[in-house]
Amino acid sequence: MTILFMWPAAVALSKILGATGASAVFGQWITAFVGVSDTFSIVAWSVAANALSQVTSDTAAAGVMVPLAIEAMDHWRGLQFGAVPWVWITGAAISWSYAVASATGAQGIVAGYGANLRTMFLWGLVAAAVSVGITILYFWLTVVVMGLDFYILPPA
C-alpha cells in the first residue's frame, strides 16, 4: 500500500518545486558557487543534485536539476556548449538515489514487499555520501585534471 503513495508524491514534489519557483531559488543557491572554481562547482552540483534525488525520485530530480545545469553553466570556459560536463555531473549524481523508497523503481518494489523504511533511509544516506564522493573524485579527474573531451565537448 505504501508504494501507491510514495512514487506519485515524489513526482508531485518535483512539479511543485518547478511550479512555485522553488527550483529557481535552489538553482540560485548553486550558481553562487559555480564561479569559485571548477572543483568547487563539481562539488556543488554533485551534492545538490544527489540531495534532491534522495528526497524525490531520480526522474523528478533530473527534471529539475538538468535544466538548471544547462542554464547556469551554458557558456562555461567560453565554450558554445559549456553545460555538457555539468549535465554529465548532474546526471551521475542524480543516479545514486537510495534514501527513500520513491527514489527508483527498485527501492519502491522492495518497500512494497515490506522492507524497513527507516533502515533503508539511514543506510541510503550513508551510501549517498559515499557515492557523492565517488562522483566528485571521478569528475574532478576527468574534467578538471585530464580535461577529457568526451566529458567536455558535445557528442558529434
Secondary structure as UniProt FT lines:
FT   HELIX           3..19
FT   HELIX           22..34
FT   TURN            35..36
FT   HELIX           38..55
FT   HELIX           58..72
FT   TURN            73..75
FT   HELIX           76..78
FT   TURN            80..83
FT   HELIX           84..94
FT   TURN            101..102
FT   HELIX           105..112
FT   TURN            113..114
FT   HELIX           117..139
FT   HELIX           140..145
FT   HELIX           149..152
//
